Amino acid sequence: MAIANGNPYQVLLRSRIKSAIEEARAASVLTHAGVKGSVLEILVRKLFRPLLPADIGVGSGQIIDAYGSSMSSQVDIVLYDRSILPPILMDETTGIFPIESVLYTIEVKTTLNATELKAAHWAAGKLAKFGYLPGLTDELGQSTNHPVERARSVIFALASDLTGTRLDEAQRYKNLYGESDAPLRAICVAGSGYWYDDGENWIGFKHPQEYDEVLGFIGGVTNTYKKVSESRHSPLLGNYVIPDVVGLHSIEARKVAKIPVTCDRCGKGLQLKPNLGKMDVVVNGTISSTSPCPECGGNLVSEAGKYRFVKGKYIPELVGTTDHGSE
């Protein structure tokens, strides 16, 4: 059966969006000091939490990084992935969020105006400067840099003070940031429009059906959050938990066989602990690290020889040539 206003899934979403927006707008006209809290509670409870995938956490609070120098201002809505790093929550939703777990930040405005837009732009710019822990390590056990999708900052508003057709929200924002960076990635005004930055252009989303722009906004989040999450890999929670200490010392627990490697560019020597899974294999020739030299980026290569691995571990005493020793 054809449905005039979209498929059944979309029709049900649209009805829920309408209910959430109308209730939030009704709350926003009140003058009580707790009005914004009420609006946020309605939007989280009736719009974002039920309409977003279950693996997206929805909270509110401040964002930190592991380097100790950055803390965000209060963020209205934080969309996060708990499986990357867990937040510290003071109640069911409010807490402190490690930047590596944050996928989206949403600033909620009852009425978007130039002052509110500038404040959101400033907050998003500060968040864009946060440092991210790497989530990958090399064969030497050292953290290795990799591309990271930064947290995406967006605005969701119940209304706007723009009137007429001279400006839309994307044009107003472009006038604010000019040729500098634009840390806000999307703007959605319920009942008006949805605009997102595709890296080169602001794409406007306006359709005649009621709350199409909110459907577009929700769809944009659900289409991109996995890409953001997967780019973080597996950062170590210990970087947040373990305190700074002095006077560390160590004793050898056991002999660990390693292969000496040398940088073919700067000549730096290192010890490589290769991991071949559970393989039994003999390698005739050289062993190369898949990670570059930490000093100059050159290739790390062993001497030519015969290298035997049992269950993935290097066994120097079984090699019929030079014993490369162990540490």
C-alpha positions as CSV (number, residue, x, y, z in Angstrom):
1,M,0.0,0.0,0.0
2,A,1.4,3.4,-1.0
3,I,1.7,6.0,1.7
4,A,1.6,9.6,0.6
5,N,4.0,11.0,3.1
6,G,6.7,8.4,3.0
7,N,7.3,4.8,4.1
8,P,5.8,3.5,7.3
9,Y,9.1,3.8,9.2
10,Q,9.4,7.4,8.2
11,V,5.7,8.1,8.9
12,L,6.1,6.8,12.5
13,L,9.3,8.8,13.0
14,R,7.6,12.0,11.7
15,S,4.7,11.6,14.2
16,R,7.2,11.1,17.1
17,I,9.2,14.1,16.0
18,K,6.1,16.3,15.8
19,S,5.1,15.3,19.4
20,A,8.6,16.0,20.8
21,I,9.0,19.4,19.0
22,E,5.5,20.6,20.0
23,E,6.0,19.6,23.7
24,A,9.5,21.3,23.7
25,R,8.1,24.4,22.2
26,A,5.4,24.6,24.7
27,A,7.9,24.3,27.5
28,S,10.2,27.0,25.9
29,V,7.6,29.8,26.3
30,L,7.7,29.5,30.0
31,T,9.8,32.1,31.9
32,H,10.9,29.9,34.8
33,A,14.7,29.7,35.2
34,G,14.7,25.9,34.6
35,V,13.1,26.3,31.1
36,K,16.2,25.1,29.1
37,G,16.6,22.1,31.4
38,S,13.0,21.2,30.7
39,V,13.4,21.6,26.9
40,L,16.6,19.5,26.9
41,E,14.9,16.8,29.0
42,I,12.0,16.6,26.5
43,L,14.2,16.5,23.5
44,V,16.5,13.8,25.0
45,R,13.6,11.7,26.2
46,K,11.2,12.0,23.3
47,L,13.4,12.8,20.3
48,F,17.1,11.8,20.5
49,R,17.1,8.8,22.7
50,P,14.2,6.9,21.1
51,L,15.1,7.8,17.5
52,L,18.8,7.2,17.6
53,P,20.4,3.7,17.4
54,A,20.8,1.9,20.8
55,D,24.6,1.9,20.6
56,I,24.7,5.7,20.8
57,G,24.8,7.0,24.3
58,V,23.0,10.3,25.0
59,G,24.2,12.5,27.8
60,S,25.0,16.1,28.9
61,G,28.0,17.6,30.6
62,Q,31.6,18.5,30.0
63,I,34.2,16.9,27.7
64,I,37.9,16.4,28.6
65,D,41.0,15.1,27.0
66,A,43.8,12.9,28.5
67,Y,46.4,15.6,28.3
68,G,45.0,17.5,31.2
69,S,44.8,20.9,29.6
70,S,41.3,20.9,28.0
71,M,37.8,21.0,29.4
72,S,34.8,22.1,27.4
73,S,32.0,24.3,28.7
74,Q,28.7,22.6,29.5
75,V,27.4,20.8,26.4
76,D,23.7,20.5,26.1
77,I,23.7,17.0,24.4
78,V,26.6,14.6,24.0
79,L,26.3,11.6,21.7
80,Y,29.0,9.1,22.7
81,D,30.2,5.6,22.2
82,R,30.7,3.9,25.6
83,S,32.5,1.0,24.1
84,I,35.4,3.3,23.2
85,L,35.9,4.9,26.7
86,P,33.2,5.2,29.4
87,P,32.1,8.5,30.8
88,I,32.0,9.3,34.6
89,L,28.3,9.9,35.2
90,M,26.8,11.8,38.2
91,D,23.3,10.6,37.4
92,E,21.8,8.7,34.4
93,T,22.9,11.2,31.8
94,T,25.1,14.0,33.3
95,G,28.8,13.6,33.5
96,I,32.3,14.0,32.2
97,F,33.1,12.5,28.8
98,P,36.5,11.5,27.4
99,I,36.9,13.2,24.0
100,E,37.7,9.9,22.3
101,S,34.2,8.5,23.0
102,V,32.4,11.7,21.9
103,L,30.8,11.4,18.4
104,Y,28.6,14.5,18.3
105,T,27.9,17.5,20.4
106,I,24.5,19.2,20.0
107,E,23.9,22.8,21.2
108,V,20.1,23.3,21.7
109,K,18.6,26.7,21.2
110,T,15.0,27.7,21.8
111,T,15.5,30.6,19.3
112,L,18.7,30.8,17.3
113,N,20.0,34.3,16.9
114,A,23.4,35.9,16.1
115,T,24.6,35.9,19.7
116,E,23.7,32.2,20.3
117,L,25.3,31.3,17.0
118,K,28.5,33.0,17.9
119,A,28.6,31.3,21.3
120,A,28.1,27.9,19.7
121,H,30.8,28.7,17.1
122,W,33.3,29.6,19.8
123,A,32.5,26.4,21.9
124,A,32.9,24.2,18.8
125,G,36.2,25.9,17.9
126,K,37.5,25.1,21.4
127,L,36.5,21.5,21.1
128,A,38.1,21.1,17.7
129,K,41.5,21.8,19.4
130,F,41.3,18.9,21.8
131,G,43.9,16.2,21.7
132,Y,42.9,12.6,21.0
133,L,44.7,9.5,22.3
134,P,45.8,7.1,19.5
135,G,43.9,3.9,19.4
136,L,46.6,1.7,17.6
137,T,50.0,0.3,18.6
138,D,52.8,-1.0,16.5
139,E,55.0,-4.2,16.9
140,L,57.2,-2.3,19.3
141,G,54.2,-1.7,21.6
142,Q,54.3,2.0,20.9
143,S,51.3,4.1,20.3
144,T,51.0,5.0,16.6
145,N,49.3,8.0,15.0
146,H,46.4,7.4,12.7
147,P,43.6,9.5,11.2
148,V,40.8,10.4,13.6
149,E,37.4,11.8,12.9
150,R,36.9,14.6,15.3
151,A,33.7,15.1,17.3
152,R,31.1,16.8,15.2
153,S,29.5,19.9,16.7
154,V,26.0,20.9,15.5
155,I,23.1,23.1,16.5
156,F,19.5,22.1,16.9
157,A,17.0,24.9,17.4
158,L,13.3,25.1,17.9
159,A,13.0,28.4,16.1
160,S,15.2,31.2,14.5
161,D,15.0,35.0,14.6
162,L,15.8,35.1,10.8
163,T,12.9,36.5,8.8
164,G,12.4,37.0,5.1
165,T,14.5,35.3,2.3
166,R,17.7,37.4,2.4
167,L,19.6,35.0,4.6
168,D,19.4,31.4,5.7
169,E,21.2,29.8,8.6
170,A,24.2,28.6,6.5
171,Q,24.7,32.0,5.0
172,R,24.5,33.7,8.4
173,Y,27.1,31.3,9.7
174,K,29.3,31.8,6.7
175,N,29.2,35.6,7.3
176,L,30.4,34.8,10.9
177,Y,33.4,32.6,10.2
178,G,34.4,34.1,6.7
179,E,37.4,32.2,5.3
180,S,38.5,30.7,8.7
181,D,37.7,27.3,9.9
182,A,34.0,26.4,10.4
183,P,33.9,24.0,13.5
184,L,30.1,23.7,13.4
185,R,29.2,20.9,10.9
186,A,25.4,21.3,10.8
187,I,22.5,23.5,11.8
188,C,18.9,22.3,12.1
189,V,15.9,24.6,12.8
190,A,12.7,22.7,13.4
191,G,10.1,23.8,10.9
192,S,12.6,25.8,8.9
193,G,15.5,23.9,7.4
194,Y,18.6,21.7,7.9
195,W,22.1,22.6,6.5
196,Y,25.3,20.6,6.7
197,D,28.9,21.1,5.6
198,D,30.1,18.4,3.2
199,G,33.7,19.7,3.3
200,E,33.3,22.1,0.4
201,N,29.7,23.4,0.4
202,W,26.8,24.0,2.8
203,I,24.0,21.8,1.6
204,G,20.5,23.0,2.4
205,F,17.7,20.5,3.2
206,K,14.3,22.0,2.8
207,H,11.2,20.0,1.8
208,P,7.5,20.8,2.0
209,Q,6.5,18.0,4.3
210,E,6.3,18.7,8.0
211,Y,9.6,18.2,9.9
212,D,11.5,16.8,6.9
213,E,14.4,18.9,8.1
214,V,14.5,17.0,11.5
215,L,14.3,13.7,9.6
216,G,17.3,14.9,7.6
217,F,19.2,15.9,10.7
218,I,18.5,12.6,12.5
219,G,19.4,10.7,9.3
220,G,22.6,12.6,8.9
221,V,23.7,11.6,12.4
222,T,22.8,7.9,11.9
223,N,24.6,7.8,8.6
224,T,27.9,9.2,10.0
225,Y,28.3,8.2,13.6
226,K,29.8,4.8,12.8
227,K,32.5,6.4,10.7
228,V,33.4,8.7,13.5
229,S,33.4,5.9,16.1
230,E,35.5,3.4,14.0
231,S,38.2,6.0,13.5
232,R,39.0,6.1,17.2
233,H,40.0,2.4,17.4
234,S,40.9,1.3,21.0
235,P,42.5,4.1,23.1
236,L,43.7,3.0,26.5
237,L,41.5,4.1,29.5
238,G,44.6,3.9,31.7
239,N,45.8,7.2,30.2
240,Y,42.9,8.8,32.1
241,V,43.1,6.7,35.2
242,I,46.8,6.2,36.0
243,P,48.3,9.1,38.0
244,D,51.6,10.8,37.2
245,V,54.3,9.1,39.3
246,V,58.0,9.5,39.9
247,G,60.7,7.1,40.8
248,L,59.5,4.2,38.7
249,H,61.8,1.2,38.6
250,S,61.6,-2.2,37.1
251,I,63.2,-5.6,37.3
252,E,63.4,-8.2,34.6
253,A,60.4,-10.6,34.9
254,R,61.5,-13.0,32.1
255,K,63.6,-13.2,29.0
256,V,61.8,-11.9,25.9
257,A,63.4,-12.6,22.6
258,K,63.6,-9.6,20.3
259,I,65.2,-9.0,16.9
260,P,67.6,-6.1,16.5
261,V,66.5,-3.7,13.7
262,T,68.2,-0.6,12.3
263,C,66.8,2.4,10.6
264,D,67.9,2.5,7.0
265,R,67.9,6.3,7.1
266,C,69.3,7.6,10.4
267,G,70.9,4.4,11.7
268,K,69.0,4.2,14.9
269,G,69.0,0.7,16.5
270,L,65.9,-0.7,18.1
271,Q,64.6,-4.1,19.4
272,L,61.6,-5.5,17.6
273,K,59.2,-8.0,19.2
274,P,57.4,-9.4,16.1
275,N,54.0,-10.9,16.6
276,L,53.0,-13.6,14.0
277,G,49.9,-14.7,15.8
278,K,50.1,-18.5,16.3
279,M,52.2,-19.3,13.3
280,D,55.1,-21.7,13.1
281,V,57.4,-20.4,10.4
282,V,61.0,-19.9,9.4
283,V,61.9,-16.6,7.7
284,N,65.1,-16.6,5.6
285,G,66.2,-13.0,4.9
286,T,65.4,-9.8,6.7
287,I,62.6,-8.8,9.1
288,S,61.0,-5.4,8.6
289,S,58.8,-3.5,11.0
290,T,55.5,-2.2,9.6
291,S,56.0,0.9,11.7
292,P,58.5,3.6,10.8
293,C,61.5,4.8,12.8
294,P,60.2,7.0,15.6
295,E,63.1,9.4,15.0
296,C,63.0,10.0,11.2
297,G,60.3,7.9,9.7
298,G,62.7,5.6,7.9
299,N,62.4,1.8,7.5
300,L,63.4,-0.5,10.4
301,V,65.1,-3.6,9.0
302,S,67.0,-6.5,10.6
303,E,70.2,-8.2,9.4
304,A,69.8,-10.9,6.9
305,G,69.5,-14.3,8.6
306,K,67.3,-17.2,9.5
307,Y,64.6,-16.4,11.9
308,R,62.4,-19.1,13.4
309,F,59.0,-18.5,15.0
310,V,57.1,-21.1,17.1
311,K,53.5,-20.2,17.8
312,G,54.3,-16.7,16.7
313,K,57.2,-16.2,19.1
314,Y,60.7,-15.6,18.0
315,I,63.0,-18.4,19.2
316,P,66.7,-17.3,18.8
317,E,68.2,-20.5,20.3
318,L,66.6,-22.6,17.5
319,V,68.2,-20.5,14.8
320,G,71.1,-22.2,13.0
321,T,72.9,-18.9,12.4
322,T,73.7,-15.9,14.5
323,D,72.0,-15.8,17.9
324,H,70.6,-12.3,18.0
325,G,70.1,-12.5,21.8
326,S,67.2,-11.6,24.0
327,E,66.2,-9.0,26.5
